[in-house]
Amino acid sequence: MPQAAAAADVQAEFNYYVPTGARPYRLTYAPAPGEAETNAAFHAVRMPVADLRGIAAAPDLDREGFAVVAAPSVVRNFGDEEAIRTAYYAQSEAIVRQATGASRVITFDHTIRRAQAGADRMPVARVHNDYTEVSGPQRVRDLMGDEAEALLEKRFAIVNLWRPIGHPVEDAPLAIASADSVDPRAFVAQDLIYRDRVGETYIVTHAPQHRWHYISRQTPDEAMLIKCYDSATDGRARFTAHSAFYDPAAPAGARPRESIEIRTLAFFDD
């Protein structure tokens, strides 16, 4: 891990799901009058967050479910949608291919988030994972057409590439819970309701053994890879809990975090 700054472990609050007995859901659109955006309840739990700059052993996608790469972006103007979908997608696919050994990587989505009022997409400060046992394979069916069923016969993964844009992160950094510290039973399926379909994500219940990590003052040249799904069931990481958190040590006047996340399908020959 690049030592661009001194290690800065912190204590921070993470919003964990509290089971109620009902299947949780969340709307992706503004609710109608009298309609609840979600029925899921969360409680804040204070947890230690280790700074990756102070850790000697690099995290591994198949063990901890995430990895860090030094990879300056080929795109600097993230207001240029065309540049994102061409040059940045191509670079992201190359990074994921090299990190995973996948034979084929396809970028299918991206989101830009800003931690400021009125932003289209804010950082998600709930412990979650983007895909589930059901929605992972469904994403392949949704995107890959006639190829889908043949591709699903072999191993595939969904890997996100996340980086800050514009400036280093001063508050609301992204934290990752090591996959080998999270019991699979902690992942609870939640319906993600769109106007025309229903998707599914995982929200996560708390356990004290969860090991959280982040990169202090992560720079735009440092990218985080997060494995959100892996079809392999041989003991490697399959799902990776993650969340933004608000740093109690953030400086006064900290600039709002801005970031981009790229979502990829990684296909393997085995």
C-alpha positions as CSV (number, residue, x, y, z in Angstrom):
1,M,0.0,0.0,0.0
2,P,1.5,3.4,-1.0
3,Q,2.7,5.3,2.1
4,A,1.3,8.7,0.8
5,A,0.3,9.6,4.3
6,A,0.9,8.3,7.8
7,A,-1.4,5.4,8.9
8,A,-4.5,6.7,10.6
9,D,-6.7,4.0,12.2
10,V,-10.0,5.4,13.4
11,Q,-13.2,4.5,15.3
12,A,-16.3,5.1,13.2
13,E,-20.0,4.3,13.2
14,F,-21.4,1.8,10.7
15,N,-25.1,1.4,10.0
16,Y,-26.0,-2.3,10.2
17,Y,-29.4,-3.9,9.4
18,V,-31.7,-4.9,12.3
19,P,-33.9,-7.9,11.2
20,T,-37.6,-7.3,11.8
21,G,-39.1,-10.5,10.5
22,A,-40.3,-8.8,7.2
23,R,-38.4,-9.1,4.0
24,P,-36.6,-5.8,3.6
25,Y,-37.1,-3.5,0.5
26,R,-35.9,-0.1,-0.7
27,L,-37.4,2.0,-3.4
28,T,-35.0,3.5,-6.0
29,Y,-37.3,6.4,-6.7
30,A,-39.1,9.0,-4.7
31,P,-42.0,7.4,-2.8
32,A,-45.5,8.6,-3.3
33,P,-47.3,10.4,-0.4
34,G,-47.8,7.9,2.4
35,E,-45.4,5.4,0.9
36,A,-42.2,4.4,2.8
37,E,-38.9,4.5,0.9
38,T,-37.8,1.4,2.9
39,N,-39.0,-0.9,5.6
40,A,-35.5,-1.8,6.7
41,A,-34.2,-0.6,10.1
42,F,-30.6,0.1,10.9
43,H,-28.6,0.8,14.0
44,A,-25.2,2.5,14.2
45,V,-22.4,0.4,15.7
46,R,-19.0,1.9,16.5
47,M,-16.2,-0.2,15.0
48,P,-12.4,0.2,14.6
49,V,-11.3,0.9,11.0
50,A,-7.7,0.0,10.1
51,D,-5.8,2.2,7.7
52,L,-4.4,0.1,4.8
53,R,-1.4,2.4,4.8
54,G,-0.3,0.8,8.0
55,I,-0.8,-2.9,7.0
56,A,2.2,-4.8,5.5
57,A,0.2,-7.6,3.8
58,A,-1.8,-6.5,0.8
59,P,-5.4,-7.5,0.7
60,D,-6.4,-10.1,-1.9
61,L,-9.6,-10.3,-3.9
62,D,-10.0,-14.0,-3.3
63,R,-9.2,-13.8,0.4
64,E,-10.4,-10.5,1.8
65,G,-12.7,-9.7,-1.2
66,F,-10.9,-6.5,-2.2
67,A,-7.6,-5.2,-3.4
68,V,-5.9,-1.9,-4.0
69,V,-4.0,-0.9,-7.1
70,A,-1.9,2.2,-8.0
71,A,-3.5,3.2,-11.3
72,P,-3.8,6.8,-12.3
73,S,-6.9,7.4,-14.3
74,V,-6.6,8.0,-18.1
75,V,-9.6,10.4,-17.7
76,R,-9.4,13.6,-15.6
77,N,-12.6,15.3,-16.6
78,F,-15.3,13.1,-15.2
79,G,-18.0,15.4,-16.6
80,D,-17.1,13.9,-20.0
81,E,-19.5,11.0,-20.3
82,E,-18.1,9.9,-23.6
83,A,-14.6,9.7,-22.3
84,I,-15.8,7.7,-19.3
85,R,-17.6,5.2,-21.5
86,T,-14.7,4.7,-23.9
87,A,-11.2,5.4,-22.4
88,Y,-12.1,4.9,-18.7
89,Y,-14.2,1.8,-19.2
90,A,-11.3,0.3,-21.3
91,Q,-8.8,1.1,-18.6
92,S,-11.0,-0.3,-15.8
93,E,-11.5,-3.5,-17.8
94,A,-7.7,-3.9,-18.2
95,I,-7.2,-3.4,-14.4
96,V,-9.8,-6.0,-13.5
97,R,-8.5,-8.4,-16.0
98,Q,-4.9,-8.2,-14.7
99,A,-6.1,-8.4,-11.0
100,T,-8.4,-11.4,-11.5
101,G,-6.9,-13.4,-14.4
102,A,-10.3,-13.2,-16.1
103,S,-10.3,-14.1,-19.8
104,R,-13.0,-11.5,-20.6
105,V,-14.1,-8.3,-18.7
106,I,-17.1,-6.2,-19.6
107,T,-18.0,-2.9,-18.0
108,F,-21.8,-2.5,-17.7
109,D,-22.4,0.5,-15.4
110,H,-20.9,3.4,-13.5
111,T,-22.0,5.8,-10.8
112,I,-20.6,9.1,-9.8
113,R,-21.2,10.1,-6.1
114,R,-20.8,13.4,-4.3
115,A,-21.2,13.8,-0.5
116,Q,-23.1,17.1,-0.7
117,A,-26.7,18.1,-0.4
118,G,-28.6,17.9,-3.7
119,A,-26.2,15.5,-5.3
120,D,-27.8,13.0,-7.7
121,R,-26.1,10.1,-5.9
122,M,-24.7,10.3,-2.3
123,P,-22.3,7.9,-0.7
124,V,-24.1,4.9,0.7
125,A,-23.6,4.9,4.5
126,R,-25.2,1.5,5.1
127,V,-23.3,-1.8,5.3
128,H,-24.3,-3.6,2.1
129,N,-23.1,-5.6,-0.9
130,D,-24.4,-4.8,-4.4
131,Y,-25.3,-8.4,-5.6
132,T,-26.8,-11.5,-4.2
133,E,-26.9,-15.2,-4.9
134,V,-29.9,-14.5,-7.1
135,S,-29.1,-11.1,-8.6
136,G,-25.5,-11.9,-9.6
137,P,-26.5,-14.5,-12.2
138,Q,-29.5,-12.5,-13.2
139,R,-27.2,-9.6,-14.2
140,V,-25.5,-11.9,-16.7
141,R,-28.9,-12.9,-18.1
142,D,-30.0,-9.3,-18.4
143,L,-26.8,-8.2,-20.2
144,M,-25.4,-11.0,-22.2
145,G,-28.4,-12.2,-24.3
146,D,-27.9,-15.5,-26.1
147,E,-24.5,-16.0,-24.5
148,A,-25.7,-15.9,-21.0
149,E,-26.5,-19.5,-20.2
150,A,-23.2,-20.7,-21.7
151,L,-21.3,-18.1,-19.7
152,L,-23.1,-19.1,-16.5
153,E,-21.8,-22.7,-16.9
154,K,-18.3,-21.4,-16.0
155,R,-17.0,-19.2,-13.2
156,F,-17.8,-15.5,-13.3
157,A,-17.5,-12.6,-10.9
158,I,-18.8,-9.0,-10.5
159,V,-16.0,-6.7,-9.6
160,N,-16.4,-3.0,-8.9
161,L,-13.5,-0.5,-9.4
162,W,-13.8,2.5,-7.0
163,R,-11.7,5.7,-6.9
164,P,-12.0,9.3,-5.7
165,I,-12.1,11.9,-8.3
166,G,-11.0,15.6,-8.2
167,H,-9.1,15.4,-5.0
168,P,-8.1,13.1,-2.1
169,V,-10.8,11.9,0.2
170,E,-11.1,14.1,3.2
171,D,-14.3,12.7,4.7
172,A,-16.9,10.0,3.9
173,P,-14.2,7.5,2.8
174,L,-15.1,4.0,1.6
175,A,-14.5,1.2,4.0
176,I,-14.4,-2.5,3.3
177,A,-15.1,-5.4,5.7
178,S,-12.7,-8.3,5.0
179,A,-14.7,-11.1,3.5
180,D,-13.1,-13.7,5.7
181,S,-14.4,-11.9,8.8
182,V,-18.1,-11.8,7.7
183,D,-20.2,-14.9,8.2
184,P,-22.3,-15.6,5.1
185,R,-25.4,-15.6,7.3
186,A,-24.9,-11.9,8.0
187,F,-25.9,-11.1,4.4
188,V,-29.7,-10.5,4.2
189,A,-31.4,-10.2,0.8
190,Q,-33.2,-6.9,0.2
191,D,-35.6,-6.1,-2.7
192,L,-34.4,-3.1,-4.7
193,I,-37.6,-1.8,-6.3
194,Y,-37.4,0.1,-9.6
195,R,-40.5,1.3,-11.5
196,D,-40.2,-1.5,-14.0
197,R,-38.4,-4.3,-12.2
198,V,-37.3,-5.6,-8.8
199,G,-33.6,-6.3,-8.2
200,E,-31.9,-7.6,-5.1
201,T,-29.0,-6.5,-2.9
202,Y,-27.6,-7.6,0.4
203,I,-27.7,-5.6,3.6
204,V,-25.7,-6.9,6.6
205,T,-26.2,-7.7,10.2
206,H,-23.6,-6.8,12.8
207,A,-21.0,-9.1,14.4
208,P,-18.0,-7.8,16.5
209,Q,-15.5,-9.9,14.5
210,H,-16.0,-7.8,11.3
211,R,-12.6,-6.3,10.3
212,W,-13.0,-2.9,8.6
213,H,-10.3,-1.2,6.4
214,Y,-10.0,2.0,4.5
215,I,-7.3,4.2,2.9
216,S,-6.6,7.4,4.7
217,R,-6.7,10.4,2.3
218,Q,-7.2,8.0,-0.7
219,T,-6.1,9.8,-3.8
220,P,-7.5,9.7,-7.4
221,D,-4.5,7.6,-8.4
222,E,-5.4,4.8,-6.0
223,A,-8.2,2.5,-7.0
224,M,-10.1,0.0,-4.9
225,L,-11.3,-3.3,-6.4
226,I,-14.3,-4.9,-4.6
227,K,-15.6,-8.3,-5.4
228,C,-19.4,-8.1,-5.1
229,Y,-20.1,-11.6,-6.4
230,D,-18.2,-14.8,-7.3
231,S,-19.9,-17.9,-8.6
232,A,-17.1,-20.1,-7.3
233,T,-18.0,-21.9,-4.1
234,D,-14.5,-23.3,-3.3
235,G,-13.8,-21.2,-0.2
236,R,-12.7,-17.9,-1.9
237,A,-14.4,-14.6,-1.1
238,R,-17.8,-14.4,-2.8
239,F,-19.5,-11.2,-1.3
240,T,-17.8,-8.2,0.3
241,A,-19.6,-5.9,2.7
242,H,-18.7,-2.2,2.3
243,S,-20.0,1.2,3.4
244,A,-19.1,4.9,3.4
245,F,-18.5,6.3,6.9
246,Y,-18.1,9.7,8.3
247,D,-14.7,10.2,9.8
248,P,-14.7,11.8,13.2
249,A,-11.2,13.0,12.6
250,A,-12.1,14.8,9.3
251,P,-10.7,18.3,9.2
252,A,-13.0,21.3,9.5
253,G,-14.0,22.5,6.1
254,A,-13.3,19.1,4.5
255,R,-14.1,19.0,0.8
256,P,-17.1,16.8,-0.1
257,R,-16.0,13.4,-1.3
258,E,-16.4,12.8,-5.0
259,S,-16.0,9.3,-6.5
260,I,-16.7,7.0,-9.4
261,E,-17.5,3.3,-9.2
262,I,-17.3,1.1,-12.3
263,R,-19.1,-2.3,-12.3
264,T,-17.7,-5.1,-14.4
265,L,-18.5,-8.7,-15.3
266,A,-15.4,-10.9,-15.2
267,F,-15.6,-14.2,-17.0
268,F,-13.2,-17.1,-16.6
269,D,-12.3,-20.1,-18.7
270,D,-12.5,-22.6,-15.8
